[in-house]
Amino acid sequence: MPINTPRRRALNTLAAALALTLGAAGMAQAQSHWPAKPVRIVVPFAAGGTTDILARAIAPELGKALGQQFIVDNRGGAGGNIGADLVAKSAGDGYTLLMGTVGTHGINRALYQQLPYDPIKDFAPITLVASVPNVMVMNADKARQLGIANVQDFIRYARANPGRLNMASSGNGTSIHLAGELFKSMTGTYMLHLPYRGSGPALMDMVAGNADVMFDNLPSSMAQIKAGKLVALAVTSSQRSTALPDVPTVEQAGGPALKGYEASSWFGLLAPAGTPADIVNRIQQETAKALASPAVKERLMAQGAIPGGNTPAEFARHIDNEHQKWAGVVKASGAKVD
């Protein structure tokens, strides 16, 4: 006997409702069992830089806390845009994260005419991992040859020899690039910009003497400063770093031309937009615990990093504020993509 139309409609409605219920239950079950496989943390720069150092500091801690391996995946290029875009276009399932930076989520939208991703809409902020000052470093041998012992010596030489010095960075749009551009605009100096695919390869050329000056993130330069290969002329933060207490700030060392100079960096975890809130919150909580542990905290602070661990909402507000701040710096400095 054929089923009448009203009854067929009722059965179809019931079947659809059951499918939705089962689907929602399946999603909830998948979330409750997260992580069920290794999690990837994409670092949008080459190995050896501060972004990489921080990711590798927290990855094993998250792995121990959550019972799955957290794998660092270096995807450098385009000032961090390649790695950031990869994560933006990944599934929001908690298995692909980004170690974002002030460049990928604070500077690049103002610097690049077109970004392949939206730093606000395409991501779910998790937590700030660390804030760090940058440090103005020179190859130690080059500094001695040129008679440069401090920031004012550097300014005098650069003004007298425009274009004779070059300036390495970890890529277009990074805080390392913008710190240098701000310095150039405030002092009226010119150095040729050499963008690399991360601090690691840039530092190799700095130590080899192929690059002259760099406004690097302090943690990635610390080993070479301690080894005497690089000389630290100043830190770019508003206050001295406890990791290098004898090194002045750029503002302190630079005289009137550099009054108000400040250009610090930050790094934080983000997930693709649509990642379930319970997964985001769980990663935040475990990251905050790891950053507060004595071993990790001491390790980061010894390299000049200040551990974070704020909430997703607080990190989202921080990113919004940074967009506004760095848009002004880009405009004032006249920074361009090389």
N, C-alpha and C positions, 0 to 999 in steps of 0.2 A: 504494500500500500504506500503510495507516494506521501512524503512529508509535506504538510501544507506550508504555505509561505510564511505565516507568522511564526510557526514552530521552527522552521529553518532559520529564520532571522534570530530567534532567541538562542538557538544552538550555536550559531555563528558568533553571536555576541559573547556567549559563555566561553566558547573556545578562545576567542581573542583575549578575554579577561584573564583566562587561565594561563595563556602564553605569556602575557605581560607579567603576571604574578610570578610565574616560574623563572622568567628572564631576570626580573628584579632580584629574586631570591638567589639566582645563580651569580649575579654581579656582587650581591652582598657577601655571598660565600667566598667568591674569589678575593674580594677586598679583605675579608677576615683572615684569609690564608696568606695574604701578602706579607713578605715576599716568598714566592714559591720557586724562584729561580734567581740567578745572579742579577744584580742591578748595575747599570752602567752610569758612571759620572763622566760626562763629556767635558773635557778641558779644551777651550777654543784657542789654545796656543801650544807651541812646541814644548817638549819636556824641558825641565830645568828652570823655568820661571816661577814666580811666586804663585800664580794660579795653580800650577802643577804641584808645587810644594804643599800648598794647603789641601788640595784634593787628596794627595797621598798621605797627609797627616790624619785626615778624618775617615778615609775609606776603611781602613782595618778596624777602627773603633765602631763604625756602623755595622760592619760585618759581624763583629763579635756580639753586638747588642741585638741584632735582628736575625742572626742565624743563616745569612746568605752572604756570598762574596760580593763586595762592591768593587767594580773594576774601573780603573781610570783609563779613559780613551782620549788620547790627544788628537784633536782635529783643528790644527792651526790654519791661519790664513785670513786675509781681508780684515785685519784688525779685530779678529774674534767673530766676525759675522758668519763665517762658514759653519763653525761649531754651533753657534747660537741658532742659526737657521735649521740645522739638523734636528736639534731638540724641539724647536718650535713646531716642526712638522711631524714629530714622533707621537705615538699613541699616549694618551694621558692615563697610563695604567700603573705608574709608579716604578717602571723598570728602566726609564731613561731620564736622567737628571742633568742639569747644567751647572757647572761652577761659573756663574756669571761674574762680571766685573763692572767697575765704574764705566769702562769703555762700552761693553755690550749693552748695558742697561742705564747708562747715564749720559754718555757723550755721543755715541754714534748716530743717534737720531738727529742731532743738531749738525753733525759734520757731513754725513752722507746725504746726497739728494734723494736717493732711493735705497731703502733697506729691504732685504728679502723677507724680513719678519717684523712684527710689531712688538717692541719690548714690553708693552703694557698688556695688550689684548691676548698675546700668544703664550703667556706664561702665568704660572701660579707661584708667587714668591713663597719660599719656605723659611729661610733664615739668613741673616748676615753671619758669615763665618768669621771674618776678621777685617779690621781696618789697619792700614799700614801707611807710614809716611813714605814718600819717595826720597831718594838721595841723589844729589848731584855728584857724580863720580867722573874722574879722569883716569886714563892710563897713567900709572905712577911715573914711568920713565918719561913719557911725553910731557907731563906736568913739570918735571925737573928740568928737562931740556928747554922748555919755554919760559922758565922762571915763574910758574904759576903756583902759588902756595895757598891762595884763598880766592874767594869769589870776586873781590875787587880787582885782583891781579887778572883774573879770567876776563872780566868785563873790559879792562884796559887793553888787553891783547886782542880780544875779539873786535873791539871798535877800531883798533889800529890796523887790523888785518881782516877785513870783511870777506867771508867766503873761504878763508884759509882753514877753518875748523869745520869738522862735520859732527853731526849729532845723531847718535844711534837711538832707535826706539824699538819696542816690541811689536810695532805695527801702527798703521794709521788709526787715529781715533782713540788710542789707548791713553791712560792717564800719563804714561811715560812720554808719549808724544806731546800731549797738551801741556804738561808741566814745562817742557822745553819751549813750546810756542809762546806760552805766557811769559817766560823768562826773556825770550827774544823781544817780544813786543814792549815789555816794560823797560828794558835796558837799551833798546835801539841797536841790537846786535844782529848779525846774520850768521847762521851756521847751516850748511846743507843737511837736510834731513835724510837719514838712511833708515827706512822702515824694514824690520825683519819679521819673521814669523813667530816671534816670541822672544822673551828675555834671554833664554838659553843661548841661541845662536848669536844674538847681539853681544852678549857678554864674552863669547869666544873671540869675537873680533875686537872688542875693547881690550881684552887681555893681550891679544896678539899685536896690538898697536895699529890696527886698521881703522879703528873708530876712535874719536877724540874725547867726546863727552856724552854722558847719558844720564837721564833723570830717572833712574831705575827704581823699582819697588825695593825697599830695603832688604827684605828677606833673601831675595835672589842674589843680591850683590854682597851680602855680609861675608861669605866665605872668602871672596877675592879681596875684600877690604882688609880682613884679618890676616890674609896671606901676604899683604903688601903689594899685590899686583895692581890694585886700584886705590886711588886716594879719594877719600870722601871730603868734599869741599863744604857741603851744607845739606841739611835735610829740608824737605819742602813743606813740612807741616808748620802749624802756627807755634808749636812748642818743640823743644828738643826731645829727641827720642831717648828713653832710658837705656836702650841697647847701644847707643853711641852718645853718651852724655857730654863728651868733650867736643862734639861737632855742632856748630851753631846752626840756626835756621837760616834759610835764604834771606829772610827779612833782616835778621840780625847782622848777617855778614855783608849784605849787599848795599847798605847805605840808603839814602833817600829814594833812589830810583826804584827800589824793590819794597817800599813800604806797603804793607797789606798783602804781600805775596803769600799764597797758600794753595797747595795742590796735592791733596792726599788721595789715596786709593782705597777701594774696598772690594770685597769678594763675597759672594753669597750663593747659596743653593737655590735653584729654581726648577720647577717641573713644567711640563707642557700644560697649557690651559685645559681644564676639564679633568685634571687629576683629582680623584676623590679627596674631600677634605680630611677624612680620617687618616689617609695615607700621608698627606702633607703634614698633618699635625704630629703623626708618629715620627716622621723623619726629623721634624723640628725638635721634638722633645729629646730624641736620642743624640742629635747633633749638639744641642745645648749641654747635655750631660757630658759628652765627650770633651767639649771645649772647656768645661768647668773642672775636668779632672786634672789633678796636679801635674801629671806627666805631660799631657798635651798642652796645657796652659803655659807651663814653664818652657817647653820646647818652642812654642810660637813666640812668646815674649822675648826669649833670648835672641830671636832673629828680627826683632823689631815689630812684630805683629801684635795687635791688640785683639784678643778673642771676642767674638760676638755671641750669638745665640738668641737673638730677639724673636718675637712671635711673627707669624706670617703677616698679620695686619700691620705691625710696626715696620717690618721690612718693606712692605708695599708703600707705606707713607715715605720711607726713606728714599725709595726709588723715584717717587714722584718729585720729591724735593731736589734730588740730584739732577733730574732732567732740566729743571728750571735753572739751577746753578750753572751747569755746564753749557747750556745754550748761551748764557751770557758770556762765559769765558771764550767759547768758540767765536762769537761775534766780536768781542773786544780784541782777541789776539789775531784775528784774520786767518786762523788755521785753515789749511786746505788739505785734501787728500792727495798725497804724492804718488 
